[in-house]
Amino acid sequence: MRRTPDVVIIGSGMGGATLAASLAPTGADILILERGHQIPDDAPARDPDRIYRNSAFRSDETWLDETGKPFSPGNYYNVGGNTKLYGAVLYRYRRQDFQAMEHLGGISPAWPFPYETLAPYYDAAEALYQVRGDFTEDPTEPPHAGPYPYPAVPDEPALAAVRRRLEKAGLHPAALPLGVDLDRWLSHGNDGWDGYPDTRSGKMDAETCGLAAALSHNNARMETGARVTHMTAAPDRGRIASVTYEQAGETVTVTPKIVALAAGAVQTAALLLKSGLANSSGAVGRHFMNHNATAMIAYDPRFHNDAVYQKTFAINDWYLADGDNGPPLGNVQLLGRVVPKILKATTPSMPMALATHLSRHSVDFYAISEDLPDPESRVVLNGNDIQLLWRRSNMEAHNRLVKRMKQALRRAGFPVVLSRLFDGRVPSHQCGTARLGDDPATAVLDPDCRSFDHDNLYVTDASALPTSAAVNPSLTVAALALKAGDAIKRELAS
Ligand SMILES: Cc1cc2nc3c(=O)[nH]c(=O)nc-3n(C[C@H](O)[C@H](O)[C@H](O)COP(=O)(O)OP(=O)(O)OC[C@H]3O[C@@H](n4cnc5c(N)ncnc54)[C@H](O)[C@@H]3O)c2cc1C
């Protein structure tokens, strides 16, 4: 193996795989280092007990919480990263998300560029991830160059009925933009895809789209089970000189021309802190954000939910304002179907008969509100351990969002609505820990995701996001990676 590739990409999740897809056609020698392995295609992959009770797809890694207590984070290390289990909702940030916005909990700052700068990269990301959608239904959707590559995934009959009930209650449900080939997914089993691992069976994720495109070029290759442990800078500290990883008990060092770090917002921050790199601003590991998110179960004994996948529409009525000209509250979208085994695994005290009854007569939602960047919300190293000091923000907005949705569901004929806030052990939408910006004094990366401190270092994962908005992050991670890809191509060409 050559020890001097043109580009080393660390991590094969959304940011790493999308960048690889962008760079591979240049013919550059690209090495992707991925600490995990491919999720095997064995029959029980979609068994809810394996996923929710036995956490079979999680690593045994632990992080420390703010009290120093170890916990097992819901963070997945495998080829394709967290996207292998994701809900495949591929939203664009709204145009207003790029501008300063006042929230109940404070200001969400402006990005260093407007929506229009990222729009062509969103178009390209939607093409790469074959997004299904219909943006005409959602007035908050920013302008697109053309329609989605495929029509929206259809509502199942039970959900079409819920949509009508919500419309009657005054809401405006709109199709979720989704990266899933429904027929292929269902031909492998009668399950939803949200939270279920994709064994290359119809989900459009980092492995099946980004990596597949990259690895179709002979000049791109991937090493799995290759965990990067350290990076070093050249003596003048201007450039990254080497990347060291461990694989099958061996320690290997490579000396690429360009390094792109895409290990996920927590691991990227940890690696930079451990290596003592890219941190002249002191912002590495700071501004950790993770959406304030609540699962909601709306119960109506007369309603019969025979849906399989459920996750097809969302409500953005309170995204830009609270409905009374007050500050924004967030997005509410359908969850993947919460089947009895999931209810039982997440609430062990619930008798199975009750879980079955509840699941049969309920519809499940996921409410998301923006978490604002706070320098004291941090990923730090505590000895060799990662410690997460998440300081939630903007909870008043989130509580109001949940309250508004509960009121609407009651108007729509669901007399009982249960809700549960996701806690800090589920960092699904982690971001912000190496944020991009204009000012090297306060940001880690420039607007092309290049380190202000090291010319040949890029960070192309969710760490780069300066704000979390209130929509799912992956498409924005992909769009930023494609933008960084253009900057790297210019550098390779010169
Ligand atoms: C259950 C679940 C559902 C979700 N649903 C959605 C959704 O519907 N829509 C959406 O937009 N987002 C969703 N997300 C979030 C989404 O998956 C992440 O935002 C996205 O994957 C982030 O991309 P990334 O490149 O930052 O990190 P990841 O995709 O996590 O990739 C990081 C990669 O780096 C590897 N890695 C880490 N450390 C090292 C190391 N030291 N050396 C080598 N490799 C390393 C990891 O194994 C991983 O493959 C969901 C997440 C979860 C967990």
The ligand as an SDF file (V2000), in Angstrom:
LIG
                    3D

 53 58  0  0  0  0  0  0  0  0999 V2000
  -30.9280    6.4050   14.8070 C   0  0  0  0  0  0  0  0  0  0  0  0
  -30.5140    7.6360   14.0310 C   0  0  0  0  0  0  0  0  0  0  0  0
  -31.4240    8.2240   13.1560 C   0  0  0  0  0  0  0  0  0  0  0  0
  -31.0430    9.3600   12.4290 C   0  0  0  0  0  0  0  0  0  0  0  0
  -31.9210    9.8630   11.4870 N   0  0  0  0  0  0  0  0  0  0  0  0
  -31.5330   10.9000   10.7070 C   0  0  0  0  0  0  0  0  0  0  0  0
  -32.3620   11.3620    9.6430 C   0  0  0  0  0  0  0  0  0  0  0  0
  -33.4420   10.8350    9.3820 O   0  0  0  0  0  0  0  0  0  0  0  0
  -31.9160   12.3960    8.8940 N   0  0  0  0  0  0  0  0  0  0  0  0
  -30.7100   13.0100    9.1370 C   0  0  0  0  0  0  0  0  0  0  0  0
  -30.3770   13.9780    8.4460 O   0  0  0  0  0  0  0  0  0  0  0  0
  -29.9100   12.5850   10.1300 N   0  0  0  0  0  0  0  0  0  0  0  0
  -30.2750   11.5330   10.9050 C   0  0  0  0  0  0  0  0  0  0  0  0
  -29.4270   11.0650   11.8790 N   0  0  0  0  0  0  0  0  0  0  0  0
  -28.1450   11.7530   12.0670 C   0  0  0  0  0  0  0  0  0  0  0  0
  -27.1430   11.4000   10.9750 C   0  0  0  0  0  0  0  0  0  0  0  0
  -26.9340   10.0240   10.9340 O   0  0  0  0  0  0  0  0  0  0  0  0
  -25.8590   12.1670   11.2540 C   0  0  0  0  0  0  0  0  0  0  0  0
  -26.1650   13.5510   11.2980 O   0  0  0  0  0  0  0  0  0  0  0  0
  -24.8100   11.9570   10.1610 C   0  0  0  0  0  0  0  0  0  0  0  0
  -24.5160   10.5990    9.9980 O   0  0  0  0  0  0  0  0  0  0  0  0
  -23.5570   12.7430   10.5380 C   0  0  0  0  0  0  0  0  0  0  0  0
  -22.5670   12.5470    9.5720 O   0  0  0  0  0  0  0  0  0  0  0  0
  -21.0390   12.6090    9.9930 P   0  0  0  0  0  0  0  0  0  0  0  0
  -20.2450   12.4510    8.7640 O   0  0  0  0  0  0  0  0  0  0  0  0
  -20.8470   13.8010   10.8600 O   0  0  0  0  0  0  0  0  0  0  0  0
  -20.8210   11.3550   10.9920 O   0  0  0  0  0  0  0  0  0  0  0  0
  -21.1010    9.8140   10.7890 P   0  0  0  0  0  0  0  0  0  0  0  0
  -22.0490    9.5820    9.6860 O   0  0  0  0  0  0  0  0  0  0  0  0
  -21.4250    9.2300   12.0980 O   0  0  0  0  0  0  0  0  0  0  0  0
  -19.6900    9.2320   10.3250 O   0  0  0  0  0  0  0  0  0  0  0  0
  -18.5490    9.1920   11.1340 C   0  0  0  0  0  0  0  0  0  0  0  0
  -17.7170    7.9960   10.7260 C   0  0  0  0  0  0  0  0  0  0  0  0
  -16.4080    8.1000   11.2680 O   0  0  0  0  0  0  0  0  0  0  0  0
  -15.9960    6.8340   11.7630 C   0  0  0  0  0  0  0  0  0  0  0  0
  -14.9810    7.0900   12.7790 N   0  0  0  0  0  0  0  0  0  0  0  0
  -15.1540    7.6490   13.9990 C   0  0  0  0  0  0  0  0  0  0  0  0
  -13.9680    7.7510   14.6430 N   0  0  0  0  0  0  0  0  0  0  0  0
  -13.0320    7.2670   13.7960 C   0  0  0  0  0  0  0  0  0  0  0  0
  -11.6190    7.1050   13.8930 C   0  0  0  0  0  0  0  0  0  0  0  0
  -10.9470    7.5070   14.9730 N   0  0  0  0  0  0  0  0  0  0  0  0
  -10.9550    6.5390   12.8580 N   0  0  0  0  0  0  0  0  0  0  0  0
  -11.6300    6.1290   11.7310 C   0  0  0  0  0  0  0  0  0  0  0  0
  -12.9740    6.2580   11.5900 N   0  0  0  0  0  0  0  0  0  0  0  0
  -13.6660    6.8390   12.6080 C   0  0  0  0  0  0  0  0  0  0  0  0
  -17.2940    6.2390   12.2940 C   0  0  0  0  0  0  0  0  0  0  0  0
  -17.2130    4.8390   12.4530 O   0  0  0  0  0  0  0  0  0  0  0  0
  -18.2910    6.6810   11.2250 C   0  0  0  0  0  0  0  0  0  0  0  0
  -18.3450    5.7600   10.1600 O   0  0  0  0  0  0  0  0  0  0  0  0
  -29.7570    9.9290   12.6200 C   0  0  0  0  0  0  0  0  0  0  0  0
  -28.8590    9.3430   13.5070 C   0  0  0  0  0  0  0  0  0  0  0  0
  -29.2240    8.2060   14.2050 C   0  0  0  0  0  0  0  0  0  0  0  0
  -28.2290    7.5920   15.1530 C   0  0  0  0  0  0  0  0  0  0  0  0
  1  2  1  0
  2  3  1  0
  2 52  2  0
  3  4  2  0
  4  5  1  0
  4 50  1  0
  5  6  2  0
  6  7  1  0
  6 13  1  0
  7  8  2  0
  7  9  1  0
  9 10  1  0
 10 11  2  0
 10 12  1  0
 12 13  2  0
 13 14  1  0
 14 15  1  0
 14 50  1  0
 15 16  1  0
 16 17  1  0
 16 18  1  0
 18 19  1  0
 18 20  1  0
 20 21  1  0
 20 22  1  0
 22 23  1  0
 23 24  1  0
 24 25  2  0
 24 26  1  0
 24 27  1  0
 27 28  1  0
 28 29  2  0
 28 30  1  0
 28 31  1  0
 31 32  1  0
 32 33  1  0
 33 34  1  0
 33 48  1  0
 34 35  1  0
 35 36  1  0
 35 46  1  0
 36 37  1  0
 36 45  1  0
 37 38  2  0
 38 39  1  0
 39 40  1  0
 39 45  2  0
 40 41  1  0
 40 42  2  0
 42 43  1  0
 43 44  2  0
 44 45  1  0
 46 47  1  0
 46 48  1  0
 48 49  1  0
 50 51  2  0
 51 52  1  0
 52 53  1  0
M  END
$$$$
